[in-house]
Amino acid sequence: MSFAASPGCSQSDSTPSSSTSTATPLWGDFPNARPSCVKGIHLTAWYTATKKGREQFEKLLADTELNTVVIDVKESEGDVYVPGVKIDGKENFVRAIPDLKEYLKFLKDRGVYTIARIVVFHDDKIAKVKPEWAIHASSPIALAAKQGYRSDVWVDHKGSGWADPTNVHVWDYNIEVAVKAVEAGFQEIEFDYIRFPSDGPTKLCIYSKPHKSDESPYFLATFLEHAAKKIKPLGAAISIDVFGLTGSYGNGMGIGQKLSRLLANIDAVSPMMYPSHYNPGEYGLKDPDSSPYETLNHGIRDTKKVLSSTHVELRPWLQDFSLRAKYTPKRVRDQIDAAADNGIYEWLLWNASCHYTYSALAPNAPSSSNEHPDVPSAPATTKTE
């Protein structure tokens, strides 16, 4: 497998910082600054806290083209992994990464770009602890009571609750999580689940602000506008995750993700273009999961057209896991190559278990031999695997 060099990203304005000693080994492009091209991996907060986890992904950062980590700060169960955020008068903080500020500094000093992933409207905790902020149901759902929710709370087909995307209190709460993440040291906020629910008895959904389905993008866009007013002055960027097909279909996908309506206040968009998530026949492909290059080629071409007159970077989420088709190093790399062939050199790899395919990645640019200086130990952590 050969690796072509990636040209700089045309919209990147990063410059090296002189605040870090040259004795510190660089794993990314610039210390304490945005990389010229963001190439990252998803990490859970719990995995980031373990000694074994750090050893594994630090080697990837040191040895390969990777220069970015996307770390969960709030997931769909609703726990928050940065301190200082209260819900119903009580702090909602789970100390998953005990040395968070110190470790973020450790990464940034080595040129690693740090992104905080915040799941916004899919939120079990809000639905249970603050049910008045949840999506409500026009008639009781048996699964809601079984899962311990209040009888008027709406749940999806898995029995999970959702926060109301039209409720300003929900907006403010998630924006507060984002602000605390920036204060902890994250350089970018990535909002996930910026959408209305899709799976379950959605006809029963009741929102604090009644609306027609084609008005849903307004609430998502307004949330992002409010978020930008708080986050941008702190010097952090904003990105969002959307369904992979939002660039191909301009109808909002039934969840409010009309992409053209969500771009005004963000810096990057990450469509989840996992080939395994496309139905057979999509883009005329018999099995998109077995055709990663072709799937990404179609999706990226469509999405570029939507973004063509904007400042927003396209940074797709790519698949590094297997569902039906076995994802070999070639299939992982095929997605990266499809993006590059369309002039897109920023991307993120997703694996829920945080296990990534080393051989699918190009060597770290500073060293053609793929050999690097000794890497100092990360700050100590009390959590072990």
C-alpha positions in Angstrom: 0.0 0.0 0.0 1.5 3.4 -1.0 0.7 6.7 0.6 0.6 9.9 -1.4 1.6 13.1 0.3 -1.3 15.4 1.3 -1.1 19.0 0.2 -2.0 21.7 2.8 -5.7 22.4 3.4 -6.4 25.6 1.5 -8.7 27.1 4.2 -6.3 26.5 7.1 -4.6 29.5 8.5 -2.6 27.8 11.3 0.8 29.1 12.1 3.5 27.4 14.3 3.6 28.5 18.0 6.9 29.3 19.6 5.6 28.5 23.1 6.9 24.9 23.1 10.5 23.8 23.4 12.0 22.2 20.3 13.1 19.4 22.6 9.5 18.2 22.8 8.8 15.6 20.1 6.1 16.8 17.6 3.4 14.3 16.8 1.3 16.7 14.8 2.1 19.8 12.8 2.3 22.7 15.2 2.3 22.9 19.0 -0.8 24.5 20.5 -2.3 25.3 17.1 -4.7 23.9 14.5 -3.0 21.4 12.1 -2.7 22.3 8.4 -5.0 19.3 7.8 -7.0 17.7 10.6 -6.6 13.9 10.6 -8.0 12.4 13.8 -9.4 9.6 15.8 -12.3 9.3 18.2 -11.5 8.4 21.8 -13.9 7.8 24.7 -13.2 9.6 27.9 -12.7 6.3 29.7 -10.2 5.0 27.1 -8.3 8.2 27.2 -7.8 7.9 31.0 -6.2 4.4 30.9 -2.5 3.8 30.8 -2.9 1.1 28.2 -5.2 3.3 26.1 -2.7 6.2 26.1 0.2 4.0 25.2 -1.7 2.7 22.2 -3.1 5.9 20.7 0.1 7.9 21.6 2.1 5.5 19.4 -0.4 6.1 16.6 0.0 9.9 17.0 3.8 9.6 17.2 4.2 7.2 14.3 1.5 8.1 11.8 -0.1 11.1 10.0 -2.6 11.4 12.8 -2.6 14.8 14.5 -6.0 15.1 16.2 -8.0 13.5 18.9 -11.8 13.8 19.3 -12.5 13.0 23.0 -16.0 12.4 24.4 -17.0 15.1 26.8 -20.7 14.2 26.9 -22.3 11.1 25.5 -25.9 10.0 25.0 -26.3 8.6 28.5 -25.9 12.3 29.6 -22.9 12.1 31.9 -20.5 15.1 31.6 -16.7 14.6 31.8 -15.7 18.2 32.5 -16.5 19.8 35.9 -18.7 22.8 36.6 -21.9 21.9 34.8 -25.1 21.6 36.9 -28.4 20.0 36.1 -31.4 20.5 38.4 -29.1 22.2 40.9 -26.6 19.3 41.1 -23.2 19.1 39.4 -23.3 16.6 36.6 -19.6 15.5 36.5 -18.1 12.1 36.1 -14.3 12.2 36.7 -13.4 9.9 33.8 -10.1 11.7 33.1 -8.6 12.8 36.4 -5.8 14.8 34.8 -7.8 16.3 32.0 -6.3 19.8 31.9 -2.8 18.5 32.3 -3.2 15.8 29.6 -4.7 18.2 27.1 -1.7 20.4 27.6 0.6 17.4 27.1 -1.1 16.6 23.8 -1.2 20.2 22.5 2.5 20.8 23.3 3.2 17.9 20.9 1.1 19.4 18.1 -2.0 17.3 18.7 -5.2 19.2 18.1 -7.9 18.5 20.7 -11.6 18.4 19.9 -14.4 17.9 22.5 -17.3 15.8 21.3 -20.6 16.7 22.9 -23.8 14.7 22.2 -26.5 17.3 22.4 -30.1 16.2 22.0 -29.9 12.5 22.6 -29.7 12.7 26.4 -30.9 10.0 28.8 -30.0 12.0 31.9 -32.0 15.1 31.0 -35.0 12.9 30.2 -34.8 11.3 33.6 -33.5 14.1 35.9 -35.1 17.1 34.2 -38.1 15.6 32.4 -39.6 19.0 31.7 -36.7 19.5 29.3 -37.3 16.2 27.5 -39.3 15.5 24.4 -42.8 14.4 25.6 -45.2 11.8 24.2 -48.8 12.5 23.3 -49.7 9.2 24.8 -47.8 7.0 27.2 -45.1 4.7 25.8 -44.8 1.4 27.7 -41.1 1.2 27.1 -40.6 4.6 28.8 -42.1 3.4 32.1 -40.1 0.2 31.8 -36.9 2.2 31.5 -37.7 4.4 34.5 -38.8 7.6 32.7 -41.8 9.7 33.7 -45.0 8.5 32.0 -45.2 11.5 29.7 -41.6 11.3 28.4 -41.0 10.1 24.8 -38.4 7.4 24.2 -37.0 5.9 21.0 -37.2 2.2 19.9 -34.3 1.4 22.2 -35.9 3.0 25.2 -33.7 6.1 25.3 -34.9 9.5 26.1 -34.2 12.7 24.2 -33.8 16.4 25.2 -36.1 18.8 23.4 -34.3 20.5 20.5 -36.7 23.4 20.7 -36.1 24.1 24.4 -33.8 27.1 25.1 -32.9 25.6 28.5 -31.5 22.5 26.8 -29.5 24.8 24.5 -28.0 26.7 27.4 -27.1 23.6 29.2 -25.2 22.1 26.3 -23.5 25.4 25.6 -22.4 25.5 29.2 -20.8 22.0 28.7 -19.0 23.4 25.6 -17.7 26.4 27.5 -16.4 24.3 30.3 -14.7 22.0 27.8 -12.9 25.0 26.2 -11.9 26.3 29.6 -10.4 22.8 30.3 -8.2 23.3 27.2 -10.1 21.9 24.2 -9.4 23.8 21.0 -12.6 22.8 19.2 -16.2 21.8 20.1 -17.8 19.1 18.0 -21.6 18.9 18.4 -23.0 15.5 17.7 -26.7 14.5 17.6 -27.6 18.0 16.3 -30.9 16.6 15.2 -34.4 15.6 16.0 -35.1 11.9 16.7 -35.8 9.4 13.9 -36.1 5.9 15.4 -39.3 5.2 17.3 -42.9 6.5 17.4 -42.0 10.0 16.3 -45.6 10.9 15.5 -46.1 10.9 19.3 -43.4 13.6 19.9 -44.5 16.8 21.6 -42.1 19.7 21.7 -42.1 22.9 23.8 -42.5 24.8 20.6 -44.9 23.1 18.2 -43.7 23.2 14.6 -44.0 21.6 11.2 -41.3 19.1 10.3 -39.8 21.5 7.6 -39.3 24.1 10.3 -37.0 21.8 12.4 -33.7 23.1 10.8 -34.6 26.6 12.3 -34.2 25.3 15.8 -30.9 23.5 15.1 -29.5 26.6 13.3 -30.6 28.9 16.1 -29.0 26.6 18.7 -25.7 26.8 16.8 -26.0 30.6 16.5 -26.4 30.8 20.3 -23.5 28.5 20.8 -21.2 30.5 18.6 -21.8 33.6 20.6 -20.4 31.9 23.7 -17.7 29.7 22.2 -16.1 31.8 19.4 -15.0 34.6 21.8 -13.1 32.0 23.8 -11.0 31.2 20.7 -12.4 27.8 20.0 -13.8 26.5 16.7 -17.1 24.8 16.2 -17.9 21.7 14.1 -21.0 19.5 13.8 -21.7 15.8 13.0 -24.4 15.1 10.5 -25.8 12.0 8.7 -23.7 11.0 5.7 -26.5 11.6 3.2 -27.3 15.2 4.2 -25.1 16.4 1.4 -26.9 14.3 -1.1 -30.4 15.1 0.0 -31.5 18.6 0.8 -34.8 17.6 2.6 -33.5 17.6 6.2 -33.7 13.7 6.3 -36.7 14.0 8.6 -34.5 15.1 11.5 -33.9 18.7 10.7 -30.4 18.3 9.2 -30.9 20.4 6.1 -27.2 21.0 5.7 -27.4 24.4 3.9 -29.3 25.8 6.9 -26.7 24.7 9.5 -23.5 26.3 8.1 -23.6 29.9 9.1 -22.0 29.6 12.5 -19.7 26.6 12.2 -16.1 26.0 11.0 -16.3 22.4 9.9 -18.9 19.7 9.2 -18.3 16.0 9.6 -20.8 13.8 7.7 -20.8 10.3 9.1 -20.0 8.6 5.8 -19.5 5.1 7.1 -20.2 2.8 4.1 -21.8 0.2 6.4 -24.6 2.8 7.2 -25.8 3.1 3.6 -28.6 0.9 2.2 -28.0 -1.4 -0.7 -28.6 0.5 -3.9 -27.6 3.9 -2.5 -25.6 5.8 -5.2 -26.3 2.9 -7.5 -24.0 0.6 -5.5 -25.1 -3.0 -4.8 -23.4 -3.0 -1.5 -21.9 0.3 -0.3 -20.3 -1.4 2.7 -18.1 -3.4 0.3 -17.4 -0.4 -1.9 -15.8 2.2 0.5 -14.0 4.2 -2.3 -17.1 4.5 -4.4 -19.4 5.4 -1.5 -17.1 8.1 -0.2 -16.5 9.4 -3.8 -20.2 9.9 -4.3 -20.9 11.4 -0.8 -18.0 13.8 -0.8 -18.8 15.1 -4.3 -22.4 15.9 -3.3 -21.4 17.5 0.0 -18.7 19.7 -1.6 -21.4 21.2 -3.8 -23.4 22.2 -0.7 -20.4 23.8 0.9 -18.9 25.4 -2.3 -19.9 29.0 -1.5 -19.2 28.8 2.3 -16.1 29.0 4.5 -17.0 25.6 6.1 -14.4 22.8 6.0 -15.6 19.3 5.0 -14.1 16.8 7.4 -15.9 13.4 7.0 -16.1 10.7 9.6 -14.7 7.5 8.1 -15.2 3.9 9.1 -12.5 1.9 10.9 -14.7 -0.9 12.1 -16.4 -4.0 10.7 -20.1 -4.7 10.7 -20.9 -6.9 7.7 -17.9 -6.4 5.4 -14.5 -6.9 6.9 -12.7 -3.6 7.1 -9.1 -4.3 6.0 -6.4 -1.7 6.0 -7.1 -1.3 2.3 -10.8 -0.6 2.8 -9.9 2.0 5.5 -7.4 3.6 3.2 -9.8 3.6 0.3 -12.0 6.0 2.1 -9.0 8.4 2.8 -8.0 8.1 -0.9 -11.5 8.8 -2.1 -11.5 12.0 0.0 -8.1 13.0 -1.3 -9.1 12.4 -4.9 -11.9 14.9 -4.4 -9.6 17.5 -2.8 -10.5 16.7 0.8 -7.5 16.0 3.1 -9.2 16.4 6.5 -10.9 13.4 8.0 -11.7 11.6 11.3 -11.7 7.8 11.9 -14.4 6.2 14.1 -14.1 3.0 16.1 -16.4 2.8 19.2 -13.7 0.6 20.9 -10.9 3.1 20.0 -8.9 0.4 18.2 -7.5 1.8 14.9 -5.8 0.2 11.9 -2.1 1.3 12.1 -1.2 0.0 8.7 -3.9 2.0 7.0 -2.2 5.3 8.0 0.7 7.0 6.4 3.9 7.5 8.4 4.4 10.7 10.3 5.6 13.3 7.8 8.6 14.6 9.8 10.3 11.2 9.6 10.5 9.2 6.4 11.9 6.3 8.3 8.9 6.2 10.6 11.3 6.4 13.6 10.7 9.0 16.3 12.4 10.4 19.4 11.7 8.8 22.7 8.2 9.9 23.8 8.1 11.2 27.4 5.6 9.6 29.7 2.2 11.2 29.9 0.9 12.6 33.2 0.0 9.9 35.7 -3.6 8.7 35.9 -5.3 7.0 38.7 -7.7 4.9 36.5 -6.4 1.6 35.3 -7.9 -0.8 32.8 
